[in-house]
Amino acid sequence: MPHAPPLGELLRQYGAGSAVACEPVDQGLLNRGYRLCTTHGRYFLKHHFDPETADPAAIARQHRATQRLADLGVPVAPPLPGRDGRTVAVIGGHAYALHPWIEGRHRHGGQLTTVQCGRLGALLGVVHASLERVMPAHARARTEPVAADPADTFTLIDDLLGRVRRHRPADSFDELARHRLLERRTLLEQHADRRPARGSSVGWVHGDFHPFNLLYRGDAPAAIVDWDRLGLRPRAEEAVRAAAIFFVRPAGTLDLPKVRAYARAYRRTAGATPSELAAAVHRVWWERLNDFWMLRWHYERGDTRADPQFPATSALAVWWTREYDAVCGAFVE
């Protein structure tokens, strides 16, 4: 098994018995996870190796937050403490955490009824409201980051077009990438004057709320997982960003009736106003116009794991621009 974790030492630290089976979990782009069966039970073993989030102290803070959320009744899966009381095990310079195994499956928006979409929005609203209760309040006055500068994006587009041109042998992904890059450059030229202003306040957010980080048992959410990106960011933007992942269709459009049900429930439970959602829609739309992380992974890193998401995601930015008023309406009505 590639990158096999040091099971013997880990299980001794946790007093979790002896390993019977350990299988990698396929989902997830940034960290490695394992389905672990021992003589004491079943667990999820997480290897934190993303350099941006693998600091043991930061992981421990995240763990304390999830425990507090669990105490409030939010569906999460807090990590288990080791014999020393710590929830992070550092072995050979690598950080690990052991969680109870949560039986469930991932569901995207196409698998949810309109009522269930409302429940999803309500859940995220509860998460945001609960984080405000359990996390420090001193940093909430911070403002959101400056929106992307189209001048920088034009430079990036030119660089990526050069990489596409030099890629050999050329393939269908290169063809689509070139088409989307040229298309996006035209859109940015047309809408460069719509760059969002800076100014709204931030709050505590999950940071990566999408279908692979939510487990369902039957029709009900069983656990929100992967809290690595927990931090202070504009809350309403997380709601919009999550909807753009859950409810995107293969052709790159959004299921607006489901978005509407989701957004209404989110606004109610998070206490968010329609004007907050409208501003968030604008900023996330702008973010999508200027963002090329999937192409950067592909051409700069040689990492193709996000390639299957690219056709729908890249088409969404174009459709969203054309249907801007309808998308905004779905979030605020």
Secondary structure by P-SEA (a helix, b strand, c coil): cccccaaaaaaaaaccccccbbbbbcccccbbbbbcccccbbbbbbbbcccccccaaaaaaaaaaaaaaaaaccbbbbbbbccccccccccccbbbbbbcbbbbbbbccccccaaaaaaaaaaaaaaaaaaaaccccccccccccccccaaaaaaaaaaaaaaaaacccccaaaaaaaaaaaaaaaaaaaccccccbbbbbbcccccccccccbbbccccccccccccccccccaaaaaaaaaaaaccccccccaaaaaaaaaaaaaaaacccaaaaaaaaaaaaaaaaaccaaaaaaccccccccccccaaaaaaaaaaaaaaaaaaaaacc
